[in-house]
């Protein structure tokens, strides 16, 4: 019995439902689009593509450009049927993992400098994702919506806005957290540090109340 399809297989079918792609193009499109919410290693993506072709969900046509082979994939009727079933069911709730945040959570076991270094990792990640989002956004915004796959612009804009806002929030939080931790004498417990923590909580909750009142 064949193993069930993974979310990655369905993500590839989603892209194939929009148009046909070479294997190289498809792996690149995964990185620039759904890779932001479903990152996967390139080597695994090539293997998953072959599985789709082997199981009849995609047709693979190989041709040679000079001496180099090039394989183009297109979704089959069977692939579209399976994709339709998958898309019609609710997806899993978000999950999040970040080793830098895990290490930050145990700051009392290390130094203030090591703790700040974790924030630098998160800041660099957020800035890199914002730079990519800025580039992708301008591909459409500066060309009257005639960028890649313009027929999907209404959906892509909603996805783009989620990632744009999320990474702006991540960068904003990292700046605040770094400024806060830089004022700590160290990472150890003390009455002063507990007061700082309480003040931070009260300030955030107060900001939320103000925002609610302005709605």
C-alpha positions as CSV (number, residue, x, y, z in Angstrom):
1,X,0.0,0.0,0.0
2,X,1.4,3.4,-1.0
3,X,2.2,5.9,1.7
4,X,-0.3,8.7,2.0
5,X,0.5,12.0,0.2
6,X,2.1,14.7,2.4
7,X,1.2,18.4,2.6
8,X,4.3,19.0,0.4
9,X,2.9,16.8,-2.3
10,X,-0.3,18.8,-2.3
11,X,1.6,22.0,-2.3
12,X,3.4,20.9,-5.5
13,X,0.0,19.9,-7.0
14,X,-1.3,23.4,-6.1
15,X,1.4,25.0,-8.1
16,X,0.9,22.6,-11.0
17,X,-2.8,23.4,-11.0
18,X,-1.8,27.0,-12.0
19,X,0.4,26.0,-15.0
20,X,3.0,23.5,-16.1
21,X,6.6,23.9,-14.8
22,X,10.0,22.5,-15.3
23,X,11.3,20.8,-12.2
24,X,13.8,23.6,-11.7
25,X,11.1,26.3,-12.0
26,X,8.8,24.5,-9.7
27,X,11.4,24.1,-6.9
28,X,12.2,27.8,-7.3
29,X,8.5,28.8,-7.2
30,X,8.1,26.8,-4.0
31,X,10.8,28.9,-2.4
32,X,9.4,32.2,-3.5
33,X,5.8,31.5,-2.8
34,X,4.5,28.8,-0.5
35,X,8.0,28.2,0.9
36,X,7.4,31.1,3.2
37,X,4.7,29.0,5.1
38,X,5.9,25.5,4.1
39,X,9.7,25.5,3.7
40,X,11.3,22.3,2.4
41,X,14.7,21.2,1.3
42,X,15.2,21.3,-2.5
43,X,16.4,17.7,-2.6
44,X,13.2,16.5,-1.0
45,X,11.1,18.5,-3.5
46,X,12.7,16.8,-6.5
47,X,11.9,13.4,-4.9
48,X,8.3,14.5,-4.1
49,X,7.9,15.5,-7.8
50,X,9.0,12.1,-9.0
51,X,6.4,10.5,-6.6
52,X,3.6,12.6,-8.2
53,X,4.6,11.4,-11.6
54,X,5.1,7.8,-10.6
55,X,1.6,7.7,-8.9
56,X,-0.1,9.3,-11.9
57,X,-0.9,12.7,-10.4
58,X,1.4,14.5,-12.8
59,X,2.8,13.9,-16.2
60,X,6.6,14.3,-16.6
61,X,8.0,15.0,-20.1
62,X,11.8,15.0,-20.4
63,X,13.6,16.7,-23.2
64,X,17.2,17.6,-23.8
65,X,18.5,21.2,-24.1
66,X,21.9,20.5,-25.6
67,X,23.3,17.8,-23.4
68,X,21.2,18.7,-20.4
69,X,17.9,17.0,-19.7
70,X,14.9,19.1,-18.7
71,X,11.8,17.6,-17.2
72,X,8.5,19.5,-17.4
73,X,5.6,18.5,-15.1
74,X,1.8,19.1,-15.6
75,X,-1.0,18.0,-13.4
76,X,-3.2,15.1,-14.5
77,X,-7.0,14.7,-14.1
78,X,-6.3,12.3,-11.3
79,X,-4.1,14.9,-9.6
80,X,-6.7,17.6,-9.9
81,X,-9.3,15.4,-8.3
82,X,-7.1,14.5,-5.4
83,X,-6.1,18.2,-5.0
84,X,-9.8,19.3,-5.0
85,X,-10.6,16.8,-2.2
86,X,-7.6,18.0,-0.2
87,X,-8.4,21.7,-0.6
88,X,-12.0,21.3,0.4
89,X,-11.1,20.1,3.9
90,X,-9.8,22.5,6.7
91,X,-6.1,22.7,7.0
92,X,-4.2,22.1,10.3
93,X,-3.8,25.1,12.7
94,X,-0.5,27.0,12.6
95,X,2.5,25.6,14.4
96,X,5.7,27.6,15.1
97,X,9.3,26.6,16.0
98,X,12.3,28.8,16.5
99,X,15.5,27.5,18.2
100,X,16.6,31.1,18.9
101,X,13.5,31.8,20.9
102,X,13.8,28.5,22.7
103,X,17.3,29.5,23.8
104,X,16.1,32.9,24.8
105,X,13.5,31.3,27.0
106,X,16.3,29.9,29.2
107,X,18.3,33.1,29.4
108,X,19.0,32.7,33.2
109,X,21.2,29.8,32.3
110,X,23.5,31.8,30.1
111,X,24.8,35.4,29.6
112,X,23.1,38.6,28.7
113,X,25.3,38.7,25.5
114,X,24.3,35.2,24.4
115,X,20.7,36.1,25.0
116,X,21.0,39.2,22.8
117,X,22.6,37.1,20.1
118,X,19.4,35.1,19.8
119,X,17.5,38.3,19.1
120,X,20.0,39.2,16.3
121,X,19.2,35.9,14.6
122,X,15.4,36.7,14.7
123,X,16.0,40.2,13.5
124,X,18.1,39.0,10.5
125,X,15.5,36.5,9.6
126,X,12.6,39.0,9.7
127,X,14.6,41.5,7.7
128,X,15.5,38.9,5.0
129,X,11.8,37.9,4.7
130,X,10.7,41.5,4.5
131,X,13.3,42.1,1.8
132,X,11.9,39.2,-0.2
133,X,8.4,40.4,0.4
134,X,9.3,43.9,-0.8
135,X,10.7,42.5,-4.0
136,X,7.8,40.3,-4.7
137,X,5.3,43.0,-3.9
138,X,7.0,45.5,-6.2
139,X,6.9,42.9,-9.1
140,X,3.2,43.4,-9.2
141,X,2.6,46.9,-7.6
142,X,5.1,48.6,-10.0
143,X,3.7,46.9,-13.1
144,X,-0.1,47.4,-12.6
145,X,-0.6,43.9,-11.4
146,X,1.1,42.2,-14.5
147,X,3.7,40.3,-12.6
148,X,4.1,36.5,-12.5
149,X,0.7,34.6,-12.4
150,X,-1.5,37.8,-12.5
151,X,-4.6,35.6,-12.4
152,X,-3.7,34.7,-8.8
153,X,-3.0,38.3,-7.7
154,X,-6.1,38.6,-5.5
155,X,-5.2,35.5,-3.5
156,X,-1.4,36.2,-3.5
157,X,-2.0,39.7,-2.1
158,X,-3.9,38.2,0.9
159,X,-1.1,35.7,1.5
160,X,1.5,38.3,1.0
161,X,-0.2,40.7,3.5
162,X,-0.2,38.0,6.2
163,X,3.5,37.3,5.8
164,X,4.3,41.1,5.5
165,X,2.5,41.9,8.7
166,X,3.9,38.9,10.5
167,X,7.5,39.7,9.7
168,X,7.1,43.4,10.5
169,X,5.7,42.3,13.9
170,X,8.6,40.0,14.4
171,X,11.1,42.7,13.6
172,X,9.3,45.2,15.8
173,X,9.3,42.8,18.7
174,X,13.0,41.9,18.3
175,X,13.9,45.6,18.4
176,X,11.8,46.1,21.6
177,X,13.2,42.9,23.2
178,X,16.8,43.8,22.5
179,X,16.3,47.3,23.9
180,X,14.7,45.8,27.0
181,X,17.4,43.2,27.6
182,X,20.2,45.7,27.0
183,X,19.0,47.5,30.1
184,X,19.2,44.3,32.3
185,X,22.3,44.1,34.6
186,X,22.4,40.4,33.8
187,X,19.9,37.5,33.1
188,X,19.4,36.5,36.8
189,X,16.3,36.9,39.0
190,X,16.0,39.9,41.3
191,X,13.2,42.1,42.7
192,X,14.3,44.7,40.1
193,X,14.0,42.2,37.2
194,X,10.6,41.0,38.4
195,X,9.4,44.6,38.4
196,X,10.6,45.1,34.9
197,X,8.8,42.0,33.8
198,X,5.6,43.1,35.4
199,X,5.9,46.5,33.8
200,X,6.3,45.0,30.4
201,X,3.2,42.8,30.8
202,X,1.1,45.7,32.1
203,X,2.3,48.0,29.2
204,X,1.4,45.4,26.6
205,X,-2.1,44.8,28.1
206,X,-2.6,48.5,28.4
207,X,-1.8,49.0,24.7
208,X,-4.3,46.3,23.8
209,X,-7.0,48.1,25.8
210,X,-6.3,51.3,24.0
211,X,-6.4,49.6,20.7
212,X,-9.8,48.0,21.6
213,X,-11.2,51.4,22.5
214,X,-10.1,52.9,19.2
215,X,-11.9,50.2,17.1
